[in-house]
């Protein structure tokens, strides 16, 4: 998979994904 953002590190990407997952889970729990 080619990197679209050369200056963007994998660690930053993983952190962003973790934050997004936490946000998604919180929203889903709040809406049930």
C-alpha positions in Angstrom: 0.0 0.0 0.0 1.6 3.3 -1.0 1.8 6.0 1.5 -0.3 9.0 0.6 1.3 11.2 3.2 5.1 10.6 3.4 5.4 12.8 6.5 2.8 10.9 8.3 4.2 8.2 10.6 2.5 4.8 11.3 2.5 5.6 15.0 0.5 8.8 14.4 -1.9 6.9 12.1 -2.4 4.2 14.8 -3.0 6.9 17.4 -5.6 8.5 15.2 -7.3 5.2 14.6 -7.4 4.5 18.3 -8.9 7.9 19.0 -11.5 7.4 16.3 -12.4 3.9 17.6 -12.8 5.3 21.1 -15.0 8.2 19.8 -17.1 5.8 17.7 -17.6 3.4 20.7 -18.6 6.3 23.0 -21.1 7.6 20.4 -22.6 4.1 19.9 -23.0 3.5 23.6 -24.6 6.8 24.1 -27.2 6.2 21.4 -28.4 2.8 22.6 
